[in-house]
Amino acid sequence: WSEVYGYTYQAQAARFASDPAEQRHTYVAVAADGTVLSTLHYRLSRRRDATGAPRLVGEVDSVTTRADARRQGHATRLLRMALDALRRDGCDWSLLVATEDGRPLYERYGWRCYGEPWRRGTILGELPRTTGAFVVRPYDPLSASEGWDPIAAVDVAFNRRRPLTVVRNAAYWRGYAALRVGTWIATEGLVIFAAFRGAADPRALGYAMAEFYPDAFQVRDIGALPEEAGVPLALLTAIAAEARRRGIPLAGRMYLPQEPPIDAALDRLFGPTLHAGQDDGHLMARPIASGFTEQQLDAIFTAPDAHFSAIDLF
């Protein structure tokens, strides 16, 4: 993966370390001299279906083939092996993120494209005045004594029945998130903002994960306690204020679920510039279990409150 995609070896090593079964879940095509020609990896997660019930999902890491070994059938054979493994593991369905070149192969084996909804806008006026009801500040779970626990508690309350979301248990936060999200914090400038009742209150009321670029900011994920309707506005306002402090244009791209408090906060901040769309052609899924239908899969992605978070991508 490092050679083909140009990622650092350290980043790839951290990525694989976040899967406790990385060796069992990795397949390779090897030349006679031992050179790895093509490789595929998958990991198992539990994502909620349209009813909120957890389903076992096989998340396939893109098949990667060396340039001089392509069009020789390696990727096809590896994908067939992975499908057999997903069936043996008892997966209900499978998810992957495809490159443009790889999409035809996945379509041939039953994966279909689903959109990734987003909302965009530019803040033209002044930021909303804070009421003082919440204290919002950057929160680093890698250095805080409470670790991921405050974020995990909000996530459970916010996403308990939300379609398409990953069931993020304690092992997820202390293993996967600590390695993967921790890498984004260290190398990509991801900032987690958390809302509290007061400066000394250890109980988080909400969180948001944001990235800042030269020309815009992006919000990857958000969560708030259901009874705290004012938290999304406080979080998003704090992110916009940080963008302004950095001298970044107040143009935002948000991958957030549809919830009345979130919708109201976005309307308040972005006003008439707010518009919605989706990324197409990359997110793909297919049923695996014989008793799991295309209709059930469609229902997950089209549920009004469904949310696909990029932080869960392997």
C-alpha positions in Angstrom: 0.0 0.0 0.0 2.8 2.4 0.8 4.5 1.9 -2.5 1.4 2.0 -4.7 -0.4 4.9 -3.0 2.6 6.9 -1.8 1.7 6.7 1.9 4.4 6.6 4.5 5.2 3.1 5.9 4.5 4.4 9.4 1.0 5.5 8.6 0.2 2.2 6.9 1.7 0.2 9.9 -0.6 2.2 12.3 -3.6 1.6 10.1 -3.0 -2.2 10.0 -2.3 -2.3 13.7 -5.8 -1.0 14.3 -7.2 -4.3 13.1 -6.5 -7.0 15.8 -6.9 -9.7 13.1 -4.8 -8.0 10.4 -2.9 -11.1 9.4 -5.9 -13.3 9.1 -7.8 -10.7 7.1 -5.0 -10.0 4.6 -4.6 -11.8 1.3 -1.7 -11.5 -1.2 -0.7 -12.6 -4.7 3.0 -13.4 -4.7 5.5 -13.9 -7.5 7.9 -16.9 -7.6 10.6 -14.8 -6.1 8.4 -13.8 -3.1 7.6 -10.3 -4.4 4.1 -9.2 -3.4 2.2 -8.4 -6.6 -1.3 -7.6 -5.2 -2.9 -7.5 -1.8 -6.3 -7.1 -0.3 -7.4 -6.6 3.3 -10.7 -6.6 5.1 -11.9 -5.9 8.6 -15.1 -6.7 10.5 -17.3 -4.1 12.0 -20.9 -3.9 13.3 -23.0 -1.3 11.6 -26.6 -0.5 12.5 -29.3 -1.4 9.9 -32.4 0.7 9.1 -34.1 -0.5 12.4 -31.0 0.3 14.5 -30.0 -3.3 14.9 -26.3 -4.2 14.6 -25.2 -6.2 11.5 -21.8 -7.7 10.9 -20.2 -5.9 7.9 -17.1 -6.9 6.0 -15.2 -3.7 5.1 -12.9 -4.4 2.2 -9.8 -2.4 1.9 -9.2 -1.5 -1.8 -7.4 -4.2 -3.8 -3.9 -2.8 -4.5 -1.8 -4.2 -7.4 1.7 -3.1 -8.5 1.7 -1.3 -11.8 3.7 -4.0 -13.5 1.4 -6.8 -12.4 -2.0 -5.3 -13.4 -4.4 -6.9 -15.8 -3.2 -10.4 -14.9 -6.2 -11.5 -12.8 -4.6 -11.1 -9.3 -7.2 -8.6 -8.0 -10.1 -10.8 -9.3 -8.7 -13.9 -7.5 -8.1 -11.9 -4.3 -11.6 -10.5 -4.4 -13.2 -13.9 -4.8 -11.2 -15.2 -1.8 -12.3 -12.2 0.3 -16.0 -12.9 -0.6 -15.6 -16.5 0.5 -14.0 -15.2 3.8 -16.8 -12.7 4.4 -19.4 -15.5 4.0 -17.5 -17.8 6.4 -17.2 -15.0 8.9 -21.0 -14.6 8.8 -21.2 -11.1 7.4 -24.6 -9.7 6.4 -23.2 -7.2 3.9 -20.0 -5.6 2.7 -18.7 -2.1 2.3 -15.8 -0.6 0.5 -14.5 2.7 -0.9 -13.4 2.3 -4.6 -11.1 4.2 -6.8 -12.3 5.1 -10.3 -10.1 2.4 -11.8 -11.2 -0.3 -9.4 -15.0 0.4 -9.5 -15.7 -1.8 -12.6 -14.2 -4.8 -10.9 -16.3 -4.3 -7.8 -19.5 -3.7 -9.8 -18.8 -7.0 -11.7 -18.9 -8.8 -8.3 -22.1 -7.2 -7.1 -21.1 -4.0 -5.2 -23.2 -0.9 -6.0 -22.5 2.8 -5.5 -24.2 4.8 -2.7 -23.9 8.5 -2.2 -22.1 10.2 0.7 -24.3 13.2 1.6 -22.7 16.5 2.6 -23.7 20.1 3.2 -21.7 23.2 2.2 -21.9 26.9 2.9 -20.0 30.1 3.6 -20.6 32.2 6.7 -21.1 35.7 5.4 -22.0 37.6 8.6 -20.9 37.7 12.2 -20.7 34.4 14.2 -23.6 33.9 16.6 -22.9 35.2 20.1 -22.4 32.5 22.6 -24.8 32.4 25.5 -22.3 31.1 28.0 -24.3 27.9 28.5 -21.4 25.8 27.3 -17.7 25.8 27.3 -16.3 24.5 24.0 -12.6 23.7 23.7 -10.2 21.4 21.8 -10.0 18.0 23.5 -7.1 15.7 22.9 -8.1 12.1 24.1 -4.5 11.0 23.7 -3.3 13.3 26.5 -6.4 13.8 28.6 -6.7 11.7 31.7 -10.2 10.6 30.8 -9.0 9.5 27.4 -11.8 8.6 24.9 -14.4 8.0 27.6 -16.2 11.4 27.4 -16.4 11.1 23.6 -17.6 7.5 23.7 -20.4 8.3 26.2 -21.7 11.0 23.8 -21.4 8.7 20.8 -23.5 5.9 22.5 -26.3 8.4 23.3 -26.3 10.1 19.9 -25.9 7.1 17.6 -27.6 4.3 19.6 -30.1 3.5 16.9 -28.7 5.5 13.9 -28.6 3.5 10.6 -25.2 3.0 9.0 -23.2 4.0 12.1 -20.5 1.7 13.5 -21.2 0.3 17.0 -18.2 2.0 18.7 -17.6 -0.1 21.9 -14.7 0.4 24.4 -12.4 -1.7 22.2 -13.1 0.5 19.2 -12.1 3.7 21.1 -9.1 2.3 22.9 -7.8 0.4 19.9 -9.0 1.5 16.5 -9.7 5.2 17.3 -6.6 5.6 19.4 -4.5 4.4 16.5 -6.4 5.8 13.5 -7.9 9.0 14.8 -4.8 9.5 16.8 -2.7 9.4 13.6 -5.0 12.0 12.0 -4.6 14.2 15.1 -0.8 13.9 14.9 -0.2 14.1 11.1 -3.3 15.7 9.5 -4.2 18.3 12.0 -7.6 16.8 13.0 -9.0 18.7 16.0 -11.7 17.3 18.3 -13.8 20.0 19.9 -15.8 19.1 23.0 -18.6 20.9 24.8 -18.9 21.0 28.6 -21.3 22.6 31.0 -18.4 24.4 32.7 -14.6 24.6 32.6 -14.2 22.1 35.4 -16.9 19.7 34.3 -15.4 16.4 33.1 -18.7 15.3 31.4 -18.8 16.0 27.7 -22.2 17.1 26.3 -21.0 16.9 22.7 -18.1 16.7 20.3 -17.2 17.5 16.7 -14.1 16.5 14.7 -12.8 19.1 12.3 -10.0 19.7 9.8 -8.7 23.0 8.6 -7.4 23.7 5.1 -6.0 26.9 3.5 -9.3 27.6 1.8 -12.0 25.9 4.0 -12.8 23.8 7.0 -14.4 20.4 7.1 -16.4 18.7 9.9 -16.0 14.9 9.7 -18.2 13.8 12.7 -20.4 15.2 15.4 -22.3 13.9 18.4 -24.4 15.5 21.1 -26.5 14.3 24.0 -30.1 14.2 22.8 -31.3 16.5 25.6 -28.7 19.2 24.8 -30.2 20.8 21.7 -27.9 23.9 21.9 -24.7 21.9 21.7 -24.4 21.5 17.9 -24.6 25.3 17.4 -22.0 25.8 20.1 -19.6 23.3 18.5 -20.0 24.5 15.0 -19.6 28.1 16.0 -16.3 27.2 17.9 -15.0 25.5 14.7 -15.8 28.5 12.6 -14.2 30.8 15.2 -11.0 28.6 15.0 -11.0 28.8 11.2 -11.3 32.6 11.4 -8.5 32.7 14.0 -6.3 30.8 11.5 -7.1 33.2 8.7 -9.1 30.6 6.8 -12.1 31.6 4.7 -15.3 30.6 6.6 -16.3 28.1 3.9 -17.4 24.8 5.4 -18.1 21.3 4.2 -20.0 19.2 6.7 -20.6 15.4 6.6 -23.2 15.4 9.3 -26.5 13.5 10.0 -29.8 15.2 9.6 -31.1 16.0 13.1 -33.2 19.1 14.0 -30.6 20.7 16.3 -27.8 20.2 13.6 -30.1 21.4 10.8 -31.0 24.5 12.8 -27.4 25.2 13.6 -26.3 24.9 10.0 -29.1 27.2 8.9 -28.2 29.7 11.6 -24.5 29.8 10.6 -24.6 29.5 6.8 -28.0 31.0 6.0 -28.8 31.2 2.2 -25.4 29.9 1.2 -26.2 26.4 2.7 -26.7 23.8 0.1 -26.7 20.0 0.0 -25.2 17.4 -2.3 -23.3 14.1 -2.2 -20.1 12.4 -3.3 -20.8 9.7 -5.8 -18.9 6.8 -7.2 -16.7 5.8 -4.3 -18.8 4.3 -1.5 -20.0 0.8 -2.5 -21.8 -2.0 -0.8 -23.4 -5.4 -1.5 -25.3 -8.1 0.4 -23.3 -11.1 1.6 -25.6 -13.3 3.6 -28.3 -15.2 1.6 -31.0 -13.8 3.9 -29.9 -10.2 3.6 -31.5 -8.4 0.6 -30.7 -5.5 -1.7 -33.8 -3.8 -0.3 -32.5 -4.1 3.2 -29.2 -2.6 2.1 -30.9 0.3 0.3 -33.0 1.0 3.4 -29.9 1.5 5.5 -28.4 4.1 3.2 -31.7 5.9 2.5 -32.9 6.2 6.1 -33.5 9.9 6.9 -31.2 9.8 9.9 -28.5 7.6 8.5 -24.9 8.7 8.8 -21.7 7.5 7.3 -18.6 8.8 9.2 -15.2 9.0 7.6 -13.5 8.4 10.9 -14.7 4.7 10.6 -13.0 4.2 7.3 -10.2 1.7 7.6 
